Structure formats: structure tokens, C-alpha cells
Amino acid sequence: MKSLVAILAVLATAVPAWSQTAPAPATPPAAPAPPYGAPIGLAAAQALIDRAIEAGRARGFRLAVAVVEPSGELVAFGRMDDAQYGSIGVAQAKARSSARFRAASASAEERLAAGRMALLAIDGIVPVAGGVPVVVDGRVVGAIGVSGASSSQDDEVARAAIAAVFGG
């Protein structure tokens, strides 16, 4: 009986320790998204298309490339010969998602891979790399979406086109 009382006493003092959990590590707040700016013009949008197609051709890809204004509406589009037809809508969707949410579509892909399944319930989010916002003077003026290679290759081409046109 004494041993049963001793065991219960030990358990009674240990249970509160078991129920305590370590506090979650503090996550620094995310930097705010850049503000929207005036929509990208046709000449700059066409330059992005041309640079993306050059980059795709140099890598042996067959791509569809879309450039949208901040609202997500199409400004310019290009499709390389023999690019798959399915890439047309995907390029536009990547660009639209990136412009409207002011973030690269790769960031949504990373959050989904980390278990943020709620992203799938948000209309218009495309969690596949290849959509990149176009930021000029700290403002989102549009976005480019590339489709036709792997998502990481699409992202690489989009970023290369932005760098070629706007520097950086």
C-alpha cells in the first residue's frame, strides 16, 4: 500500500511537468509586400517576353510566357514554337497569382510543401514556381509567368528576363 501511495505521489508531481510545453519559437514578422505601382507598359512587357524566350531558347526549352499588370490582366504574351498548349494557361495563371498576391509563386509552393494546405482554398493562388512579380522603384508594376519546363527552370527564366530588362 505504501508503494502505491508513493507511486501516486510521484505521478501527481510529474503530471504538471508533462503538461507543460515549450513555447513556440518566435517567428519574425514577414516584411510587408511592396505597394502596387503604375501598370507595366507594353514596351517593357514585350521586352520581358523577348528576354524570356531568348533565355528559354538558350536552355533548349519550349515555353509560354505571360506578362500581366498588377491586377493580373494580360499585357503581353508569347509562345515558342512547339510549346505545349497547356502551358499557355499555366503561364498566365502563374503571372496573375504573382501579381495579385505580390509574391513569387515559388513562395506559395514552398508554403504548401511545408504543410500549409489552406493555400489550396484560396482562389487564384498558383503554388507552382515560375511566376515572379516585376518590381520597379520598390513597386509591383506587374508580373511575369513562365511555363513549359520544370517549375524551377520556369522560375529561373522569369528571373533572368527581369534581370535582363530591369537589372539586378
C-alpha positions in Angstrom: 0.0 0.0 0.0 2.9 2.4 0.9 4.4 1.7 -2.5 1.1 2.5 -4.3 0.8 5.8 -2.4 4.5 6.6 -3.3 3.8 5.9 -7.0 0.7 8.1 -6.9 2.6 10.9 -5.2 5.4 10.8 -7.9 2.8 10.8 -10.7 0.9 13.7 -9.1 4.0 15.8 -9.1 5.2 14.7 -12.6 1.9 15.3 -14.5 2.1 19.1 -14.3 5.6 18.9 -15.8 4.4 16.7 -18.6 1.6 19.0 -19.5 3.9 22.0 -19.9 5.1 22.6 -23.4 7.9 24.7 -24.5 6.8 28.0 -26.1 6.9 28.1 -29.9 10.0 29.9 -31.2 9.2 33.5 -32.1 8.8 33.9 -35.9 9.9 37.3 -37.1 7.1 39.1 -38.8 7.3 38.9 -42.6 8.3 42.0 -44.4 5.3 43.8 -45.9 4.7 43.2 -49.6 5.8 46.1 -51.8 3.0 48.5 -52.8 1.5 48.5 -56.3 2.7 50.9 -58.9 1.5 52.1 -62.3 0.9 49.1 -64.6 3.8 47.9 -66.7 3.7 49.3 -70.3 3.5 47.2 -73.5 7.1 48.0 -74.5 8.6 46.8 -71.2 6.2 43.8 -71.2 7.3 42.8 -74.7 11.0 43.2 -73.7 10.4 40.7 -70.8 8.7 38.3 -73.3 11.7 38.6 -75.7 14.3 38.1 -73.0 12.4 35.1 -71.5 12.2 33.5 -75.0 15.9 34.1 -75.6 16.7 32.5 -72.2 14.4 29.6 -72.9 15.9 29.0 -76.4 19.4 29.2 -75.0 18.5 26.4 -72.5 16.6 24.3 -75.0 13.2 24.9 -73.5 9.9 25.4 -75.3 8.0 28.0 -73.2 4.9 30.1 -72.9 5.5 33.5 -71.3 2.9 35.9 -70.0 3.3 39.4 -68.6 0.4 40.9 -66.6 -0.3 44.3 -64.9 -0.8 44.4 -61.1 -4.5 43.5 -61.4 -3.4 40.3 -63.1 -4.8 41.2 -66.5 -2.7 40.3 -69.5 -0.4 42.9 -71.1 1.7 40.7 -73.4 2.1 37.0 -74.3 4.5 34.9 -76.3 4.7 31.2 -77.0 7.7 29.5 -78.5 7.1 27.1 -81.5 6.0 23.7 -80.3 5.4 24.8 -76.7 2.7 22.6 -75.2 -0.7 24.2 -75.3 -1.3 23.5 -71.7 1.5 25.9 -70.8 -0.5 28.9 -72.2 -3.0 29.0 -69.4 -0.4 28.0 -66.8 1.9 30.9 -67.7 -0.9 33.3 -67.4 -2.1 31.8 -64.1 1.4 32.0 -62.6 1.8 35.6 -63.6 -1.7 36.5 -62.4 -1.2 34.9 -59.0 2.2 36.5 -58.6 0.9 40.0 -59.4 -2.3 39.8 -57.3 -0.5 38.4 -54.2 2.7 40.5 -54.8 4.9 37.4 -54.3 6.7 34.8 -56.4 4.5 31.8 -57.0 7.5 29.7 -55.7 6.8 31.1 -52.2 3.3 29.6 -52.3 4.8 26.3 -53.5 7.3 26.3 -50.5 4.5 27.0 -48.0 2.3 24.3 -49.5 5.3 21.8 -49.3 5.7 22.8 -45.6 2.1 21.8 -44.9 0.1 25.0 -45.4 -2.8 23.1 -47.1 -5.1 26.1 -46.5 -3.5 27.7 -49.6 -5.4 25.4 -51.7 -8.6 27.0 -50.6 -7.6 30.5 -51.8 -9.0 31.3 -55.2 -6.3 32.4 -57.6 -3.2 31.2 -55.9 -0.9 29.1 -58.1 1.6 27.3 -55.8 4.0 26.4 -58.6 7.2 28.2 -59.3 7.5 30.3 -62.4 5.5 33.4 -61.6 7.6 36.4 -60.4 6.5 40.0 -59.6 8.1 42.8 -61.6 9.2 45.4 -59.0 10.3 48.8 -60.3 11.3 51.5 -57.9 10.0 49.4 -55.0 6.5 49.0 -56.5 4.9 46.0 -58.1 4.1 47.0 -61.7 3.1 43.6 -62.9 4.4 40.0 -63.1 5.8 37.5 -65.5 4.7 33.9 -65.7 6.7 31.2 -67.5 5.6 27.6 -68.2 6.9 24.8 -70.3 10.0 23.4 -68.5 10.2 22.3 -64.8 8.9 24.8 -62.3 12.4 25.7 -61.1 13.5 26.2 -64.7 10.5 28.3 -65.4 11.3 30.4 -62.3 15.0 30.7 -63.4 13.9 32.0 -66.9 11.4 34.5 -65.4 14.1 35.9 -63.1 16.6 36.0 -65.9 14.2 38.0 -68.1 13.5 40.5 -65.2 17.3 40.9 -64.6 18.0 41.5 -68.3 15.3 44.2 -68.7 15.4 45.9 -65.3 18.8 45.0 -63.9 19.5 43.2 -60.7 
